[in-house]
Amino acid sequence: MNKQELIDKVAKKAGISKKDTQAVIDTITEAIMETVKKGDKVTLVGFGSFSSVKRAARNGRNPQTGKTIKIPARKAPKFSAGISFKEKVK
């Protein structure tokens, strides 16, 4: 499912316009990204948690040449599914 399909499905289930649904989804995703970027955690009970993790600098290998390269430290987004979500996927 892509974003447009999600908007269509949510709009139909909620009985609101696709334009309003898109605005809500855009606002939610933006709020989650801003919060995680600041280093805070977003928890949607039953659905899951969004957070950021620190990845240490490490050595890697260029698959084409085989040469060793340095991969710098960085922060990466992380999602952990909630119990209800995991149960529905089973």
Jmol script that loads the backbone (N, CA, C; Angstrom):
load data "model"
ATOM      1  N   MET A   1       0.850  -1.176   0.000  1.00  0.00           N
ATOM      2  CA  MET A   1       0.000   0.000   0.000  1.00  0.00           C
ATOM      3  C   MET A   1       0.892   1.234   0.000  1.00  0.00           C
ATOM      4  N   ASN A   2       0.615   2.144  -0.905  1.00  0.00           N
ATOM      5  CA  ASN A   2       1.362   3.393  -0.928  1.00  0.00           C
ATOM      6  C   ASN A   2       0.564   4.484  -0.201  1.00  0.00           C
ATOM      7  N   LYS A   3       1.122   5.677  -0.146  1.00  0.00           N
ATOM      8  CA  LYS A   3       0.502   6.762   0.610  1.00  0.00           C
ATOM      9  C   LYS A   3      -0.890   7.106   0.077  1.00  0.00           C
ATOM     10  N   GLN A   4      -1.052   7.164  -1.231  1.00  0.00           N
ATOM     11  CA  GLN A   4      -2.353   7.525  -1.804  1.00  0.00           C
ATOM     12  C   GLN A   4      -3.411   6.471  -1.487  1.00  0.00           C
ATOM     13  N   GLU A   5      -3.028   5.210  -1.530  1.00  0.00           N
ATOM     14  CA  GLU A   5      -3.962   4.139  -1.177  1.00  0.00           C
ATOM     15  C   GLU A   5      -4.359   4.221   0.297  1.00  0.00           C
ATOM     16  N   LEU A   6      -3.402   4.584   1.151  1.00  0.00           N
ATOM     17  CA  LEU A   6      -3.694   4.777   2.572  1.00  0.00           C
ATOM     18  C   LEU A   6      -4.670   5.928   2.771  1.00  0.00           C
ATOM     19  N   ILE A   7      -4.440   7.025   2.081  1.00  0.00           N
ATOM     20  CA  ILE A   7      -5.337   8.186   2.168  1.00  0.00           C
ATOM     21  C   ILE A   7      -6.740   7.793   1.737  1.00  0.00           C
ATOM     22  N   ASP A   8      -6.864   7.077   0.623  1.00  0.00           N
ATOM     23  CA  ASP A   8      -8.175   6.643   0.135  1.00  0.00           C
ATOM     24  C   ASP A   8      -8.895   5.772   1.166  1.00  0.00           C
ATOM     25  N   LYS A   9      -8.171   4.815   1.739  1.00  0.00           N
ATOM     26  CA  LYS A   9      -8.774   3.891   2.699  1.00  0.00           C
ATOM     27  C   LYS A   9      -9.206   4.601   3.978  1.00  0.00           C
ATOM     28  N   VAL A  10      -8.356   5.476   4.501  1.00  0.00           N
ATOM     29  CA  VAL A  10      -8.680   6.211   5.730  1.00  0.00           C
ATOM     30  C   VAL A  10      -9.850   7.161   5.491  1.00  0.00           C
ATOM     31  N   ALA A  11      -9.847   7.852   4.362  1.00  0.00           N
ATOM     32  CA  ALA A  11     -10.938   8.785   4.047  1.00  0.00           C
ATOM     33  C   ALA A  11     -12.273   8.047   3.979  1.00  0.00           C
ATOM     34  N   LYS A  12     -12.259   6.887   3.351  1.00  0.00           N
ATOM     35  CA  LYS A  12     -13.491   6.104   3.221  1.00  0.00           C
ATOM     36  C   LYS A  12     -13.976   5.618   4.587  1.00  0.00           C
ATOM     37  N   LYS A  13     -13.066   5.082   5.403  1.00  0.00           N
ATOM     38  CA  LYS A  13     -13.441   4.564   6.722  1.00  0.00           C
ATOM     39  C   LYS A  13     -13.898   5.674   7.665  1.00  0.00           C
ATOM     40  N   ALA A  14     -13.241   6.830   7.602  1.00  0.00           N
ATOM     41  CA  ALA A  14     -13.561   7.932   8.516  1.00  0.00           C
ATOM     42  C   ALA A  14     -14.713   8.798   8.003  1.00  0.00           C
ATOM     43  N   GLY A  15     -15.022   8.675   6.732  1.00  0.00           N
ATOM     44  CA  GLY A  15     -16.099   9.474   6.160  1.00  0.00           C
ATOM     45  C   GLY A  15     -15.746  10.940   6.009  1.00  0.00           C
ATOM     46  N   ILE A  16     -14.463  11.211   5.739  1.00  0.00           N
ATOM     47  CA  ILE A  16     -14.032  12.597   5.516  1.00  0.00           C
ATOM     48  C   ILE A  16     -13.389  12.695   4.131  1.00  0.00           C
ATOM     49  N   SER A  17     -13.142  13.921   3.707  1.00  0.00           N
ATOM     50  CA  SER A  17     -12.608  14.119   2.365  1.00  0.00           C
ATOM     51  C   SER A  17     -11.157  13.635   2.275  1.00  0.00           C
ATOM     52  N   LYS A  18     -10.757  13.295   1.058  1.00  0.00           N
ATOM     53  CA  LYS A  18      -9.382  12.854   0.830  1.00  0.00           C
ATOM     54  C   LYS A  18      -8.402  13.987   1.111  1.00  0.00           C
ATOM     55  N   LYS A  19      -8.805  15.211   0.827  1.00  0.00           N
ATOM     56  CA  LYS A  19      -7.936  16.368   1.066  1.00  0.00           C
ATOM     57  C   LYS A  19      -7.677  16.534   2.560  1.00  0.00           C
ATOM     58  N   ASP A  20      -8.737  16.418   3.379  1.00  0.00           N
ATOM     59  CA  ASP A  20      -8.579  16.529   4.827  1.00  0.00           C
ATOM     60  C   ASP A  20      -7.759  15.361   5.376  1.00  0.00           C
ATOM     61  N   THR A  21      -7.988  14.180   4.842  1.00  0.00           N
ATOM     62  CA  THR A  21      -7.249  12.996   5.273  1.00  0.00           C
ATOM     63  C   THR A  21      -5.771  13.154   4.971  1.00  0.00           C
ATOM     64  N   GLN A  22      -5.447  13.653   3.788  1.00  0.00           N
ATOM     65  CA  GLN A  22      -4.047  13.850   3.424  1.00  0.00           C
ATOM     66  C   GLN A  22      -3.396  14.859   4.356  1.00  0.00           C
ATOM     67  N   ALA A  23      -4.097  15.926   4.693  1.00  0.00           N
ATOM     68  CA  ALA A  23      -3.552  16.930   5.606  1.00  0.00           C
ATOM     69  C   ALA A  23      -3.261  16.326   6.979  1.00  0.00           C
ATOM     70  N   VAL A  24      -4.168  15.483   7.457  1.00  0.00           N
ATOM     71  CA  VAL A  24      -3.979  14.841   8.764  1.00  0.00           C
ATOM     72  C   VAL A  24      -2.783  13.890   8.726  1.00  0.00           C
ATOM     73  N   ILE A  25      -2.705  13.051   7.708  1.00  0.00           N
ATOM     74  CA  ILE A  25      -1.601  12.092   7.604  1.00  0.00           C
ATOM     75  C   ILE A  25      -0.272  12.820   7.464  1.00  0.00           C
ATOM     76  N   ASP A  26      -0.226  13.870   6.652  1.00  0.00           N
ATOM     77  CA  ASP A  26       1.003  14.656   6.500  1.00  0.00           C
ATOM     78  C   ASP A  26       1.417  15.283   7.826  1.00  0.00           C
ATOM     79  N   THR A  27       0.447  15.798   8.578  1.00  0.00           N
ATOM     80  CA  THR A  27       0.725  16.434   9.865  1.00  0.00           C
ATOM     81  C   THR A  27       1.246  15.409  10.872  1.00  0.00           C
ATOM     82  N   ILE A  28       0.636  14.236  10.904  1.00  0.00           N
ATOM     83  CA  ILE A  28       1.069  13.185  11.831  1.00  0.00           C
ATOM     84  C   ILE A  28       2.495  12.741  11.520  1.00  0.00           C
ATOM     85  N   THR A  29       2.776  12.461  10.256  1.00  0.00           N
ATOM     86  CA  THR A  29       4.118  11.992   9.899  1.00  0.00           C
ATOM     87  C   THR A  29       5.168  13.063  10.160  1.00  0.00           C
ATOM     88  N   GLU A  30       4.840  14.312   9.886  1.00  0.00           N
ATOM     89  CA  GLU A  30       5.776  15.413  10.143  1.00  0.00           C
ATOM     90  C   GLU A  30       6.048  15.553  11.633  1.00  0.00           C
ATOM     91  N   ALA A  31       5.007  15.454  12.452  1.00  0.00           N
ATOM     92  CA  ALA A  31       5.168  15.562  13.904  1.00  0.00           C
ATOM     93  C   ALA A  31       6.034  14.420  14.439  1.00  0.00           C
ATOM     94  N   ILE A  32       5.820  13.216  13.927  1.00  0.00           N
ATOM     95  CA  ILE A  32       6.627  12.069  14.356  1.00  0.00           C
ATOM     96  C   ILE A  32       8.088  12.283  13.970  1.00  0.00           C
ATOM     97  N   MET A  33       8.346  12.709  12.733  1.00  0.00           N
ATOM     98  CA  MET A  33       9.720  12.925  12.275  1.00  0.00           C
ATOM     99  C   MET A  33      10.421  14.019  13.074  1.00  0.00           C
ATOM    100  N   GLU A  34       9.724  15.123  13.359  1.00  0.00           N
ATOM    101  CA  GLU A  34      10.323  16.214  14.133  1.00  0.00           C
ATOM    102  C   GLU A  34      10.668  15.758  15.549  1.00  0.00           C
ATOM    103  N   THR A  35       9.774  15.000  16.161  1.00  0.00           N
ATOM    104  CA  THR A  35       9.992  14.531  17.527  1.00  0.00           C
ATOM    105  C   THR A  35      11.165  13.567  17.604  1.00  0.00           C
ATOM    106  N   VAL A  36      11.227  12.617  16.668  1.00  0.00           N
ATOM    107  CA  VAL A  36      12.320  11.644  16.649  1.00  0.00           C
ATOM    108  C   VAL A  36      13.639  12.334  16.338  1.00  0.00           C
ATOM    109  N   LYS A  37      13.612  13.345  15.473  1.00  0.00           N
ATOM    110  CA  LYS A  37      14.822  14.084  15.135  1.00  0.00           C
ATOM    111  C   LYS A  37      15.411  14.761  16.372  1.00  0.00           C
ATOM    112  N   LYS A  38      14.538  15.238  17.271  1.00  0.00           N
ATOM    113  CA  LYS A  38      14.998  15.880  18.501  1.00  0.00           C
ATOM    114  C   LYS A  38      15.556  14.873  19.504  1.00  0.00           C
ATOM    115  N   GLY A  39      15.365  13.587  19.227  1.00  0.00           N
ATOM    116  CA  GLY A  39      15.868  12.563  20.127  1.00  0.00           C
ATOM    117  C   GLY A  39      14.809  12.008  21.069  1.00  0.00           C
ATOM    118  N   ASP A  40      13.574  12.466  20.933  1.00  0.00           N
ATOM    119  CA  ASP A  40      12.490  11.976  21.770  1.00  0.00           C
ATOM    120  C   ASP A  40      11.833  10.760  21.122  1.00  0.00           C
ATOM    121  N   LYS A  41      11.008  10.079  21.909  1.00  0.00           N
ATOM    122  CA  LYS A  41      10.337   8.868  21.454  1.00  0.00           C
ATOM    123  C   LYS A  41       8.848   9.150  21.288  1.00  0.00           C
ATOM    124  N   VAL A  42       8.241   8.596  20.251  1.00  0.00           N
ATOM    125  CA  VAL A  42       6.794   8.710  20.020  1.00  0.00           C
ATOM    126  C   VAL A  42       6.204   7.310  20.190  1.00  0.00           C
ATOM    127  N   THR A  43       5.244   7.174  21.107  1.00  0.00           N
ATOM    128  CA  THR A  43       4.617   5.882  21.354  1.00  0.00           C
ATOM    129  C   THR A  43       3.137   5.968  21.049  1.00  0.00           C
ATOM    130  N   LEU A  44       2.671   5.119  20.164  1.00  0.00           N
ATOM    131  CA  LEU A  44       1.255   4.983  19.852  1.00  0.00           C
ATOM    132  C   LEU A  44       0.840   3.629  20.414  1.00  0.00           C
ATOM    133  N   VAL A  45       0.191   3.649  21.579  1.00  0.00           N
ATOM    134  CA  VAL A  45      -0.126   2.420  22.303  1.00  0.00           C
ATOM    135  C   VAL A  45      -0.870   1.440  21.398  1.00  0.00           C
ATOM    136  N   GLY A  46      -0.382   0.217  21.359  1.00  0.00           N
ATOM    137  CA  GLY A  46      -0.972  -0.825  20.537  1.00  0.00           C
ATOM    138  C   GLY A  46      -0.407  -0.874  19.128  1.00  0.00           C
ATOM    139  N   PHE A  47       0.055   0.259  18.622  1.00  0.00           N
ATOM    140  CA  PHE A  47       0.608   0.298  17.265  1.00  0.00           C
ATOM    141  C   PHE A  47       2.115   0.108  17.300  1.00  0.00           C
ATOM    142  N   GLY A  48       2.823   0.997  18.023  1.00  0.00           N
ATOM    143  CA  GLY A  48       4.271   0.878  18.101  1.00  0.00           C
ATOM    144  C   GLY A  48       4.933   2.152  18.552  1.00  0.00           C
ATOM    145  N   SER A  49       6.257   2.130  18.553  1.00  0.00           N
ATOM    146  CA  SER A  49       7.059   3.262  19.003  1.00  0.00           C
ATOM    147  C   SER A  49       8.073   3.660  17.938  1.00  0.00           C
ATOM    148  N   PHE A  50       8.240   4.953  17.788  1.00  0.00           N
ATOM    149  CA  PHE A  50       9.234   5.514  16.891  1.00  0.00           C
ATOM    150  C   PHE A  50      10.309   6.165  17.754  1.00  0.00           C
ATOM    151  N   SER A  51      11.561   5.896  17.449  1.00  0.00           N
ATOM    152  CA  SER A  51      12.663   6.493  18.201  1.00  0.00           C
ATOM    153  C   SER A  51      13.877   6.591  17.281  1.00  0.00           C
ATOM    154  N   SER A  52      14.973   7.133  17.834  1.00  0.00           N
ATOM    155  CA  SER A  52      16.209   7.172  17.066  1.00  0.00           C
ATOM    156  C   SER A  52      17.280   6.423  17.844  1.00  0.00           C
ATOM    157  N   VAL A  53      18.187   5.818  17.124  1.00  0.00           N
ATOM    158  CA  VAL A  53      19.296   5.088  17.730  1.00  0.00           C
ATOM    159  C   VAL A  53      20.605   5.640  17.168  1.00  0.00           C
ATOM    160  N   LYS A  54      21.633   5.598  18.001  1.00  0.00           N
ATOM    161  CA  LYS A  54      22.955   6.047  17.562  1.00  0.00           C
ATOM    162  C   LYS A  54      23.700   4.857  16.986  1.00  0.00           C
ATOM    163  N   ARG A  55      24.236   5.038  15.811  1.00  0.00           N
ATOM    164  CA  ARG A  55      25.055   3.998  15.192  1.00  0.00           C
ATOM    165  C   ARG A  55      26.507   4.455  15.267  1.00  0.00           C
ATOM    166  N   ALA A  56      27.353   3.634  15.805  1.00  0.00           N
ATOM    167  CA  ALA A  56      28.763   3.963  15.964  1.00  0.00           C
ATOM    168  C   ALA A  56      29.479   3.949  14.617  1.00  0.00           C
ATOM    169  N   ALA A  57      30.575   4.690  14.558  1.00  0.00           N
ATOM    170  CA  ALA A  57      31.414   4.663  13.360  1.00  0.00           C
ATOM    171  C   ALA A  57      31.995   3.257  13.229  1.00  0.00           C
ATOM    172  N   ARG A  58      32.152   2.817  12.010  1.00  0.00           N
ATOM    173  CA  ARG A  58      32.670   1.467  11.798  1.00  0.00           C
ATOM    174  C   ARG A  58      33.357   1.389  10.436  1.00  0.00           C
ATOM    175  N   ASN A  59      34.047   0.304  10.235  1.00  0.00           N
ATOM    176  CA  ASN A  59      34.682   0.053   8.947  1.00  0.00           C
ATOM    177  C   ASN A  59      33.770  -0.834   8.116  1.00  0.00           C
ATOM    178  N   GLY A  60      33.707  -0.536   6.843  1.00  0.00           N
ATOM    179  CA  GLY A  60      32.921  -1.338   5.916  1.00  0.00           C
ATOM    180  C   GLY A  60      33.766  -1.693   4.715  1.00  0.00           C
ATOM    181  N   ARG A  61      33.140  -2.339   3.762  1.00  0.00           N
ATOM    182  CA  ARG A  61      33.862  -2.754   2.570  1.00  0.00           C
ATOM    183  C   ARG A  61      33.070  -2.362   1.338  1.00  0.00           C
ATOM    184  N   ASN A  62      33.747  -1.745   0.372  1.00  0.00           N
ATOM    185  CA  ASN A  62      33.137  -1.417  -0.904  1.00  0.00           C
ATOM    186  C   ASN A  62      32.960  -2.736  -1.665  1.00  0.00           C
ATOM    187  N   PRO A  63      31.715  -3.119  -1.975  1.00  0.00           N
ATOM    188  CA  PRO A  63      31.504  -4.417  -2.616  1.00  0.00           C
ATOM    189  C   PRO A  63      32.092  -4.525  -4.023  1.00  0.00           C
ATOM    190  N   GLN A  64      32.263  -3.395  -4.698  1.00  0.00           N
ATOM    191  CA  GLN A  64      32.812  -3.454  -6.065  1.00  0.00           C
ATOM    192  C   GLN A  64      34.322  -3.625  -6.077  1.00  0.00           C
ATOM    193  N   THR A  65      34.990  -2.897  -5.174  1.00  0.00           N
ATOM    194  CA  THR A  65      36.455  -2.920  -5.197  1.00  0.00           C
ATOM    195  C   THR A  65      37.057  -3.763  -4.082  1.00  0.00           C
ATOM    196  N   GLY A  66      36.285  -4.001  -3.027  1.00  0.00           N
ATOM    197  CA  GLY A  66      36.803  -4.753  -1.885  1.00  0.00           C
ATOM    198  C   GLY A  66      37.606  -3.904  -0.925  1.00  0.00           C
ATOM    199  N   LYS A  67      37.761  -2.612  -1.216  1.00  0.00           N
ATOM    200  CA  LYS A  67      38.536  -1.723  -0.353  1.00  0.00           C
ATOM    201  C   LYS A  67      37.771  -1.431   0.935  1.00  0.00           C
ATOM    202  N   THR A  68      38.520  -1.258   2.020  1.00  0.00           N
ATOM    203  CA  THR A  68      37.933  -0.890   3.304  1.00  0.00           C
ATOM    204  C   THR A  68      37.602   0.598   3.291  1.00  0.00           C
ATOM    205  N   ILE A  69      36.413   0.932   3.781  1.00  0.00           N
ATOM    206  CA  ILE A  69      35.996   2.335   3.875  1.00  0.00           C
ATOM    207  C   ILE A  69      35.522   2.608   5.296  1.00  0.00           C
ATOM    208  N   LYS A  70      35.604   3.878   5.704  1.00  0.00           N
ATOM    209  CA  LYS A  70      35.121   4.280   7.024  1.00  0.00           C
ATOM    210  C   LYS A  70      33.675   4.741   6.883  1.00  0.00           C
ATOM    211  N   ILE A  71      32.810   4.188   7.713  1.00  0.00           N
ATOM    212  CA  ILE A  71      31.408   4.596   7.753  1.00  0.00           C
ATOM    213  C   ILE A  71      31.253   5.449   9.003  1.00  0.00           C
ATOM    214  N   PRO A  72      30.866   6.729   8.837  1.00  0.00           N
ATOM    215  CA  PRO A  72      30.794   7.624   9.994  1.00  0.00           C
ATOM    216  C   PRO A  72      29.633   7.285  10.936  1.00  0.00           C
ATOM    217  N   ALA A  73      29.754   7.730  12.186  1.00  0.00           N
ATOM    218  CA  ALA A  73      28.678   7.571  13.166  1.00  0.00           C
ATOM    219  C   ALA A  73      27.494   8.414  12.723  1.00  0.00           C
ATOM    220  N   ARG A  74      26.280   7.933  13.053  1.00  0.00           N
ATOM    221  CA  ARG A  74      25.085   8.694  12.694  1.00  0.00           C
ATOM    222  C   ARG A  74      23.906   8.233  13.539  1.00  0.00           C
ATOM    223  N   LYS A  75      22.840   9.000  13.481  1.00  0.00           N
ATOM    224  CA  LYS A  75      21.596   8.605  14.124  1.00  0.00           C
ATOM    225  C   LYS A  75      20.683   8.024  13.054  1.00  0.00           C
ATOM    226  N   ALA A  76      19.927   6.995  13.425  1.00  0.00           N
ATOM    227  CA  ALA A  76      19.027   6.345  12.474  1.00  0.00           C
ATOM    228  C   ALA A  76      17.652   6.174  13.124  1.00  0.00           C
ATOM    229  N   PRO A  77      16.578   6.269  12.337  1.00  0.00           N
ATOM    230  CA  PRO A  77      15.243   6.063  12.897  1.00  0.00           C
ATOM    231  C   PRO A  77      15.006   4.578  13.193  1.00  0.00           C
ATOM    232  N   LYS A  78      14.152   4.327  14.197  1.00  0.00           N
ATOM    233  CA  LYS A  78      13.839   2.954  14.578  1.00  0.00           C
ATOM    234  C   LYS A  78      12.343   2.865  14.866  1.00  0.00           C
ATOM    235  N   PHE A  79      11.724   1.754  14.435  1.00  0.00           N
ATOM    236  CA  PHE A  79      10.320   1.502  14.750  1.00  0.00           C
ATOM    237  C   PHE A  79      10.215   0.152  15.429  1.00  0.00           C
ATOM    238  N   SER A  80       9.499   0.117  16.547  1.00  0.00           N
ATOM    239  CA  SER A  80       9.229  -1.131  17.253  1.00  0.00           C
ATOM    240  C   SER A  80       7.725  -1.332  17.275  1.00  0.00           C
ATOM    241  N   ALA A  81       7.260  -2.433  16.717  1.00  0.00           N
ATOM    242  CA  ALA A  81       5.829  -2.713  16.663  1.00  0.00           C
ATOM    243  C   ALA A  81       5.290  -3.013  18.052  1.00  0.00           C
ATOM    244  N   GLY A  82       4.064  -2.543  18.316  1.00  0.00           N
ATOM    245  CA  GLY A  82       3.401  -2.803  19.578  1.00  0.00           C
ATOM    246  C   GLY A  82       2.779  -4.193  19.596  1.00  0.00           C
ATOM    247  N   ILE A  83       2.347  -4.617  20.773  1.00  0.00           N
ATOM    248  CA  ILE A  83       1.792  -5.959  20.942  1.00  0.00           C
ATOM    249  C   ILE A  83       0.566  -6.187  20.065  1.00  0.00           C
ATOM    250  N   SER A  84      -0.369  -5.233  20.044  1.00  0.00           N
ATOM    251  CA  SER A  84      -1.575  -5.402  19.232  1.00  0.00           C
ATOM    252  C   SER A  84      -1.238  -5.539  17.753  1.00  0.00           C
ATOM    253  N   PHE A  85      -0.282  -4.747  17.295  1.00  0.00           N
ATOM    254  CA  PHE A  85       0.159  -4.795  15.901  1.00  0.00           C
ATOM    255  C   PHE A  85       0.751  -6.174  15.597  1.00  0.00           C
ATOM    256  N   LYS A  86       1.608  -6.647  16.483  1.00  0.00           N
ATOM    257  CA  LYS A  86       2.241  -7.959  16.284  1.00  0.00           C
ATOM    258  C   LYS A  86       1.198  -9.068  16.244  1.00  0.00           C
ATOM    259  N   GLU A  87       0.193  -8.968  17.111  1.00  0.00           N
ATOM    260  CA  GLU A  87      -0.853  -9.986  17.152  1.00  0.00           C
ATOM    261  C   GLU A  87      -1.669 -10.028  15.860  1.00  0.00           C
ATOM    262  N   LYS A  88      -1.950  -8.854  15.278  1.00  0.00           N
ATOM    263  CA  LYS A  88      -2.743  -8.798  14.035  1.00  0.00           C
ATOM    264  C   LYS A  88      -1.958  -9.362  12.860  1.00  0.00           C
ATOM    265  N   VAL A  89      -0.652  -9.251  12.890  1.00  0.00           N
ATOM    266  CA  VAL A  89       0.177  -9.717  11.776  1.00  0.00           C
ATOM    267  C   VAL A  89       0.359 -11.225  11.803  1.00  0.00           C
ATOM    268  N   LYS A  90       0.242 -11.842  12.964  1.00  0.00           N
ATOM    269  CA  LYS A  90       0.441 -13.295  13.092  1.00  0.00           C
ATOM    270  C   LYS A  90      -0.351 -14.080  12.098  1.00  0.00           C
TER     271      LYS A  90
END
end "model"
wireframe off; spacefill off
backbone 0.3
color backbone group
